Amino acid sequence: MSFVTLASLPVKEIFGGTIRGYYAHLDKMTVGEVVLQANTPVPMHNHPHEQVTYVIEGRFEFTVGTETRILEPGVAALIPGGVMHGGKTLTDCRVLDIFVPVLEEYR
């Protein structure tokens, strides 16, 4: 599949269903459009995957390691593998998440 509308894929609920994502996968990468309501916590966590979180809509207070920033449209968080990260949405948000290597548990 060379082209995909992410939001048309089956929804994957993560973090106990508080976050909805629509994920597509290549052999070595996962990409997802993620929808979060205002005041949604994303628990601090880590994983071996490198991750890019790019904000499409909304405002998101986000921490990577020891650095915290307010992410707004056009801003990306670059998250190395194994680094703690998480935060809380300040408004309704839509973000693009990219993981390398592929995130098997999101298939």
C-alpha positions in Angstrom: 0.0 0.0 0.0 1.8 3.1 -1.2 -0.8 5.7 -0.1 -3.0 5.8 2.9 -5.4 8.1 4.7 -4.3 7.5 8.3 -7.7 8.5 9.9 -9.5 5.9 7.7 -7.5 3.0 9.3 -8.9 1.0 12.3 -8.5 2.9 15.5 -5.9 1.7 18.1 -6.6 2.8 21.6 -3.5 3.3 23.7 -2.8 4.2 27.4 -6.1 2.6 28.5 -8.1 4.0 25.7 -7.6 7.7 26.6 -5.7 8.2 23.3 -6.8 7.2 19.8 -4.3 6.6 17.0 -4.5 5.4 13.4 -1.2 3.6 12.4 0.4 2.5 9.2 3.5 0.4 9.0 6.4 -0.2 6.7 9.1 -2.9 7.3 11.1 -0.6 9.6 8.8 2.3 10.5 5.4 3.1 12.0 3.6 6.3 11.4 0.4 7.4 13.1 -2.1 10.2 13.3 -3.1 10.5 17.0 -6.1 12.4 18.4 -6.1 13.6 22.0 -8.7 15.5 24.0 -7.8 18.5 26.1 -6.2 17.7 29.5 -5.2 14.2 28.5 -2.2 13.0 30.3 0.4 11.0 28.4 2.3 9.1 31.2 6.0 9.4 31.3 7.4 6.3 29.6 10.2 5.1 27.3 10.8 2.5 24.7 13.7 1.5 22.5 12.2 3.1 19.4 13.3 6.5 18.2 10.2 8.7 17.9 9.2 12.0 16.3 6.0 13.7 17.5 4.9 16.5 15.2 1.9 18.7 16.3 -0.6 19.3 13.6 -3.3 21.0 15.8 -3.5 22.1 19.4 -1.1 22.8 22.3 0.7 20.1 24.2 3.0 20.4 27.2 5.6 17.8 26.6 8.7 16.5 28.3 11.7 14.7 26.7 14.3 13.7 29.3 14.6 16.7 31.5 13.4 19.4 29.0 9.8 20.5 28.9 8.3 22.6 26.2 4.8 23.7 24.9 4.4 22.1 21.5 2.2 24.0 19.0 1.4 23.4 15.3 4.6 23.0 13.3 6.8 22.0 16.3 8.3 18.5 16.6 9.7 16.6 19.6 12.6 14.5 18.7 12.8 11.5 21.1 15.8 9.2 21.1 15.2 5.6 22.0 15.3 4.8 25.7 14.6 8.4 26.8 11.7 9.1 29.2 9.0 11.3 27.7 5.3 12.3 28.2 3.1 15.2 29.0 -0.4 16.6 29.0 -2.5 18.2 26.3 -3.5 21.8 27.0 -6.2 21.8 24.2 -7.6 19.2 21.8 -4.7 18.0 19.8 -3.8 16.1 16.6 -0.3 14.9 16.2 1.7 12.8 13.8 3.9 10.1 15.5 6.7 8.3 13.7 8.6 5.4 15.3 11.7 3.6 14.1 11.9 0.6 14.1 8.3 -0.5 13.5 6.2 -0.5 16.7 4.9 -4.0 16.5 2.4 -3.6 19.4 0.5 -1.0 17.3 0.0 -3.3 14.3 
